[in-house]
Amino acid sequence: MENQSTFLRVRILVFEDLPGIWTARALEHDLLAEGRTIDSAVHAVLRIIRAHIDYDRRHNRDPLSSFRAAPQAYWNAFTRATPLGWASRLAGALPIGAEVVAAVAMERPRAAKAEETLFRRAFPGPAAAASRAAHM
C-alpha cells in the first residue's frame, strides 16, 4: 500500500513518431502520450501519470504499481538522448514527491525483434488473420 514517503522517479523519452507527432514515453512505468510539440507530449504524459496516481491512491494501491517498465530499446535510446533541462521543474505537477527527467531522441527507437513478435501476436492485423484463415 502507498505510504506518505513514496517518491517517484520519472524518466521520459520523447521522440518524433510521425512527422509533427511527438511521443513522450515514461520508462519506469510504461505510459505514453502524444502531442504536436515536445512540450505538449511531455505535459500530456504527466497528466496521464497524475491521473493514474490519483486513481491508485483512491484505491489504496502503490502509485503506478500496475505498470511495468518500458522495453529495453527505450531505455537504451534514453541514454543517448539529449536532456531537456526544463523538465525537472515539472515534478510539482505530480501529487507525490517526484523527480522528472526528460530527454529527446534524435530518432524513433526500434523495438527488439522479440518485442515486435509479441506485439503482433497480441494485436494481429488483417494480414495475420488472412494468413491463419488460408492455413485452415
C-alpha positions as CSV (number, residue, x, y, z in Angstrom):
1,M,0.0,0.0,0.0
2,E,1.1,3.6,-0.5
3,N,2.9,5.3,2.3
4,Q,3.4,9.0,2.6
5,S,7.1,8.8,1.9
6,T,6.6,7.5,-1.6
7,F,9.0,9.1,-4.0
8,L,8.7,8.6,-7.7
9,R,11.4,8.8,-10.4
10,V,10.0,9.6,-13.8
11,R,12.3,9.3,-16.8
12,I,10.6,10.4,-20.1
13,L,11.9,9.7,-23.6
14,V,10.5,12.0,-26.3
15,F,10.8,11.2,-30.0
16,E,9.0,12.1,-33.2
17,D,6.9,9.1,-34.0
18,L,5.4,10.5,-37.2
19,P,6.1,13.9,-38.8
20,G,4.7,16.5,-36.5
21,I,3.6,13.9,-33.8
22,W,5.8,13.7,-30.8
23,T,5.5,10.7,-28.3
24,A,6.6,11.0,-24.7
25,R,7.1,7.6,-23.1
26,A,7.7,7.2,-19.3
27,L,10.3,4.5,-18.7
28,E,9.9,3.3,-15.1
29,H,6.2,2.8,-15.6
30,D,5.4,2.3,-19.3
31,L,2.9,5.0,-20.1
32,L,2.9,7.2,-23.2
33,A,1.1,10.2,-24.7
34,E,1.4,12.2,-27.9
35,G,1.5,15.8,-28.7
36,R,2.1,18.2,-31.6
37,T,5.2,19.5,-29.8
38,I,7.8,18.1,-27.5
39,D,6.4,20.3,-24.7
40,S,2.8,19.2,-25.2
41,A,3.8,15.5,-25.3
42,V,5.7,15.7,-22.0
43,H,2.8,17.6,-20.4
44,A,0.3,15.0,-21.7
45,V,2.2,12.0,-20.3
46,L,2.5,13.8,-16.9
47,R,-1.3,14.3,-16.9
48,I,-1.8,10.6,-17.5
49,I,0.7,9.7,-14.8
50,R,-1.1,12.1,-12.4
51,A,-4.5,10.5,-13.2
52,H,-3.2,7.0,-12.5
53,I,-1.5,8.1,-9.3
54,D,-4.8,9.7,-8.1
55,Y,-6.7,6.5,-9.0
56,D,-4.2,4.3,-7.2
57,R,-4.4,6.5,-4.1
58,R,-8.2,6.3,-4.1
59,H,-7.9,2.5,-4.3
60,N,-5.2,2.3,-1.6
61,R,-2.6,0.9,-4.0
62,D,1.0,1.8,-4.6
63,P,1.3,4.6,-7.2
64,L,1.6,3.2,-10.7
65,S,2.1,-0.4,-9.4
66,S,0.1,-1.9,-12.3
67,F,2.6,-0.6,-14.9
68,R,5.8,-2.4,-15.7
69,A,8.9,-0.7,-17.1
70,A,9.2,0.2,-20.8
71,P,11.0,-2.2,-23.1
72,Q,14.8,-2.0,-23.1
73,A,15.0,-0.3,-26.5
74,Y,13.5,2.9,-25.0
75,W,15.9,2.8,-22.0
76,N,18.8,2.5,-24.5
77,A,17.6,5.4,-26.5
78,F,17.2,7.5,-23.3
79,T,20.9,7.1,-22.5
80,R,21.8,8.5,-25.9
81,A,19.1,11.3,-26.0
82,T,19.5,15.0,-25.4
83,P,18.3,16.1,-21.9
84,L,15.5,18.6,-21.6
85,G,16.7,20.8,-18.7
86,W,13.3,22.4,-18.1
87,A,11.5,19.1,-17.5
88,S,12.8,18.9,-13.9
89,R,10.6,21.8,-13.0
90,L,7.5,19.7,-13.8
91,A,7.8,17.4,-10.8
92,G,5.4,19.7,-8.9
93,A,2.7,18.7,-11.4
94,L,2.5,15.3,-9.7
95,P,0.6,14.7,-6.5
96,I,3.5,12.9,-4.7
97,G,7.2,13.6,-4.4
98,A,8.9,13.0,-7.7
99,E,11.9,13.6,-9.8
100,V,11.2,14.2,-13.5
101,V,13.9,13.8,-16.1
102,A,13.2,14.0,-19.8
103,A,15.3,13.7,-22.9
104,V,14.7,13.8,-26.7
105,A,15.9,11.1,-29.0
106,M,17.0,12.0,-32.5
107,E,15.2,9.1,-34.0
108,R,12.3,6.8,-33.1
109,P,13.6,3.8,-31.0
110,R,13.3,0.4,-32.7
111,A,11.7,-2.4,-30.7
112,A,13.7,-5.6,-30.4
113,K,12.6,-8.4,-32.7
114,A,11.1,-10.4,-29.7
115,E,9.0,-7.4,-28.7
116,E,7.7,-6.9,-32.2
117,T,6.7,-10.6,-32.4
118,L,4.9,-10.4,-29.1
119,F,3.1,-7.2,-30.2
120,R,2.0,-8.9,-33.5
121,R,0.7,-11.9,-31.6
122,A,-1.2,-9.7,-29.1
123,F,-2.6,-7.4,-31.8
124,P,-2.8,-9.3,-35.1
125,G,-3.6,-7.2,-38.1
126,P,-5.8,-8.1,-41.1
127,A,-2.8,-9.8,-42.9
128,A,-2.3,-12.2,-39.9
129,A,-5.9,-13.1,-39.8
130,A,-6.0,-13.8,-43.5
131,S,-2.9,-15.9,-43.2
132,R,-4.4,-18.0,-40.4
133,A,-7.6,-18.5,-42.4
134,A,-5.7,-19.7,-45.5
135,H,-4.0,-22.4,-43.4
136,M,-7.2,-23.8,-42.0
